């Protein structure tokens, strides 16, 4: 087994497609490249005083090989993985 990350709390949702895996934690959603063996980034949750992350389920869906859709509370984010230029 391989630990990908252990500093962001419990995994609340996970979604895997081809070379990419994304998971939601208390901090946000992290995307990891299994081939390159590195984190591509962290999409942090917006801070809110009137709602708790634990009260809502995070939904992760790969709509294409490099497109991750994140649904949480009343927000949908569409994240596209691209090479930096």
C-alpha positions as CSV (number, residue, x, y, z in Angstrom):
1,X,0.0,0.0,0.0
2,X,1.0,3.6,-0.6
3,X,0.0,6.6,1.4
4,X,-0.8,9.5,-0.9
5,X,-1.5,12.2,1.7
6,X,-2.2,12.1,5.5
7,X,-2.4,15.7,6.7
8,X,-5.9,16.8,5.7
9,X,-8.2,14.7,7.8
10,X,-10.5,11.8,6.8
11,X,-11.4,11.1,3.2
12,X,-15.1,11.9,2.8
13,X,-15.5,11.0,-1.0
14,X,-13.2,9.6,-3.6
15,X,-13.3,9.3,-7.4
16,X,-10.8,7.6,-9.7
17,X,-10.5,7.8,-13.5
18,X,-7.6,6.4,-15.5
19,X,-4.4,8.1,-14.1
20,X,-6.1,10.6,-11.8
21,X,-7.7,10.2,-8.4
22,X,-9.5,12.9,-6.5
23,X,-10.7,12.9,-2.9
24,X,-12.5,15.2,-0.6
25,X,-11.5,15.9,3.0
26,X,-12.1,18.5,5.6
27,X,-9.8,20.9,3.8
28,X,-11.0,20.5,0.2
29,X,-10.6,18.3,-2.9
30,X,-7.1,17.1,-3.8
31,X,-6.3,15.7,-7.3
32,X,-3.4,13.3,-7.6
33,X,-1.7,12.0,-10.7
34,X,-0.9,8.3,-10.2
35,X,1.5,8.1,-13.2
36,X,3.6,11.1,-12.2
37,X,3.1,10.3,-8.5
38,X,2.4,13.9,-7.5
39,X,-0.4,16.1,-6.3
40,X,-1.8,18.4,-9.0
41,X,-3.5,20.7,-6.5
42,X,-5.9,21.3,-3.8
43,X,-9.3,23.0,-4.3
44,X,-10.1,24.4,-0.9
45,X,-13.5,24.8,0.6
46,X,-14.9,28.3,1.0
47,X,-15.1,29.2,4.7
48,X,-18.6,29.6,6.1
49,X,-19.7,30.3,9.6
50,X,-23.3,29.0,9.1
51,X,-22.6,25.6,7.6
52,X,-20.3,22.7,8.5
53,X,-18.6,20.5,5.9
54,X,-19.7,17.4,7.8
55,X,-23.4,18.3,7.3
56,X,-23.1,18.0,3.5
57,X,-22.0,15.2,1.1
58,X,-19.4,16.0,-1.5
59,X,-20.0,14.5,-4.9
60,X,-17.1,13.9,-7.3
61,X,-17.6,12.9,-11.0
62,X,-15.1,12.6,-13.8
63,X,-17.2,13.7,-16.8
64,X,-14.1,13.3,-19.2
65,X,-10.6,11.9,-18.7
66,X,-9.3,15.3,-17.5
67,X,-12.5,17.0,-16.3
68,X,-13.6,16.7,-12.7
69,X,-17.0,17.9,-11.5
70,X,-17.3,18.8,-7.8
71,X,-20.7,19.2,-6.2
72,X,-21.0,20.4,-2.6
73,X,-23.8,22.3,-0.7
74,X,-25.1,24.7,-3.4
75,X,-21.9,24.9,-5.6
76,X,-20.7,23.0,-8.6
77,X,-17.1,23.4,-9.7
78,X,-15.8,22.1,-13.0
79,X,-12.0,21.5,-12.9
80,X,-10.1,20.8,-16.1
81,X,-6.6,19.3,-15.8
82,X,-4.1,21.1,-18.2
83,X,-0.3,21.1,-18.6
84,X,1.3,24.3,-17.4
85,X,2.9,26.4,-20.2
